[in-house]
Amino acid sequence: MINEEIEEKLREINIENFIWVIYIGIIIASWYANTFEKKYFLYDDLKSREIYRKIIICIFAVLIIVYLYFLNDAYDAIKKLTPYDSQEKINLTKLAFVGSLLITISGFIFFYIAIQDENIDVEIAFN
């Protein structure tokens, strides 16, 4: 690898490390949201339901941003492919893009459910 490629890989690793911190925050927020969901179901506390919904909506909004970052990164990887790359690299890079696209679509679907499900009838979770 040439120095530019190594620098790019190191930059990507640093960004991914930051995203892991975001995921940890999302896990903590999800756990916190569950306390409000439980309170709503046990005591029919409408205020707790709304707090839960707001937290879940924020969680999925953040996840969409993360998913869009990975989708863009996967798209950039496709654009960087050359005719000299191995067929395996080309196939795996394209599959990574498809995977990122599907995860992004699922994020938008869960975000839509979180907004529309005012009675929290559907269990959605950060996956």
N, C-alpha and C positions, 0 to 999 in steps of 0.2 A: 504494500500500500504506500502511496505517496503521502507526504505530509498533509496536504490539503484534505485527503480522504480521512486520515486519522483525526485531524482537527474536527472535521464534520461529525465523525462517529462519537467523539468525546462530547461535542456540543449536544448531540442527540441523547446521549446517556445522561447528561446533566438535566436536560429537560424532562426525561423520563423519571429521574429521581424526584424532581419537583412534582410531577404528576402523581407519584406514589404518595407524597405528603397530602396531596389533594384527596386521593382515595381514602387515606386514613381519616381525614376530616369528614368525608362523606359517610364512612362507616360509623363514626362517632355521632354525626348528625342523625343518621338512620336509627341508631340505638336510642338517641334522645327522643326522636319523633315517636318511636314505639311506646314510650311512656305516656304520651298524650293519646295515642290510639287506644291503648289499654284503658286509660281513664274515661275516654268517650264510651267505650263498649261496656264498662262496668257501671258507670254512673250516668250515662246518657248526657254527658257534659258537652254541650255544643261548642263552647269556647275551646275546649281541648281538641275537638274535631277540626276546628278552623286552624288552630296552631299546627296540628299535625299536617293538614293539607298544605299550608304555607311552607313548612319545612320540606315536605316531599317535592313540591313544585320547585323550590330552590335547588334541591339536590339534583333533580333531573335537568334543570337548566344548566347547572355546572357540568353535569355529565355530557350533555350535548356539546358543550364547548370543547371538552376533552376529546370526545369522539370525533368532532370536526377537525381537531388538530391532527389526530391519527389518520383520518381519511385524507387530509391534505398531504401529510407526510407520505402516505402510501401512493398517492397520485404523483407526487414529485419523484418517487422512486421509479415509477413506470416511465416517466418522462426522461429519466437518466439512463434507461436501458439503451444498450447499443447492439448492433448486429453481431458484435464480437462476444457478447455475453453468452454463457452456456444456456442451453434450452431449459435446464433445471432452474437456473436463476430467473429466467424470464417467466416460467410457469409459476414458480413460488412467489415472485413479486406480484404477478397478476392475481394470484389467489389471496395474497395478503390485502390487496386493494379490495377485492370482493368481500372478504371478511370484514374489513373496516367499514365498507359501505353498508353491509347488513347490520352491523352493530349500531351504526349511526341511525339507520332507519328505525331500528328497535328503540333507540333512545328517544326519537321523536314520537313514536307510538306511545311509549310509557309516559312521556311528558304530556301528551294529549289526554291520556287516561287520567293522570293526576289532576289536570285542570278540570275535566268534565265530571269526574266522579265525586260530586258534592257530598254524597252520603257514605263515602268510602266503603262501597260494597265490593270493590275489586281489590284483591291483595296484589300490590305491585312492590317489587323490591329492586334494589340496586344489584345488578348482576354483573 
